[in-house]
Amino acid sequence: MTKLLYSATMSLDGFIAGPDGDMDWMAKLPDTGPHAVADGLWPRTGALLTGARTYFGNDPNAGTDHEGAFGGLWSGPEFVLTHNPPERAVADVTFLSDLHQAVAAARAAAGDRYVNVLGADVAAQCLAEGLLDEILVFVAPVLLGDGVPLFRHPGGTHVVLEEISSTPGPTPTIWFRVSR
């Protein structure tokens, strides 16, 4: 069965984007060379489920060979959760306004590979609906001080996670399974 995976690079202080969704900080990170977890993830991804702010937001690699998901290495079907789709069709992108329809379409397109969830809001919605299976966090060696947190739930909540794996290094990773 296809799994929904929320993967994100997060600052040490817990932000996946700066104020107003700014992602330019990512381009300023030092190049730490190959990363086994990141390099192994994009080939295991069959579809993207993306939030509107992430899809329409700024890509720090825009206009370069590294533009797009996974530094431009990944291509395939993308499903964007939005109430305001663009007027013109975009190749390989489907715009949907219903979370469950978007998840079902992404799962069908992904086959036996991951649906990679991009965007804190859509990931929180998936988590709230019991749809999210795993969370993978890359911890960047930077402090942002403000911005979009990895996870926000107004009023708070308690989500139990089970560690699948972790890797040390210049950009450590922690991979969790969402307990049900």
C-alpha positions, 0 to 999 in steps of 0.5 A: 500500500502506498504511504503518505510521507511528509518530508521537509528540511527544517531549521534547527529552531523548527521552521520549514520556511522563513517569514511569509513562506520565504525559502531563500535561506535554503540556497544559502546553506553550505553544500554538504555533499551527497546525502544518502537519505535524500538521494534515496528518497526521490526515486522512491517517490511516485507522486507529490501532494502539495499545498497551494502555498508551497506550489505557488511559493518561491523556489530558491532554485528557480531558473536553475537546473535545480528548480523543482522537487528534490533539487530538480531531480524528480519529475512525475505527477503532482496533486496540488490542494487549492481552492484557487487553481490557475486558469491554464492547465499545467503539465503533470499537475492536477489541482484539487480542492478536496483533501480526500480526493487529492490523497486518493488521486495521488495514491493511485498515481504513486503506485507502490511508491511514496506520496510525498507531502510538501507543505506544512498546512496540507501535512497537518490536514493529512495528519488530522484526518489520519491519512499521514503515515510517516514524517521525515525531517532533515535538520538544517544547520541554521536558525531562522527565528521566525517563519512557517513551523514544521507542524502547527495545530491551533490549540495544540495536540499530541501526536505520538511518533515512532522513530524508524531511523535517524542519521547523523551528519551535517544535515541529520535526519529523523524518520518517524512513523505516525502512531495510530 
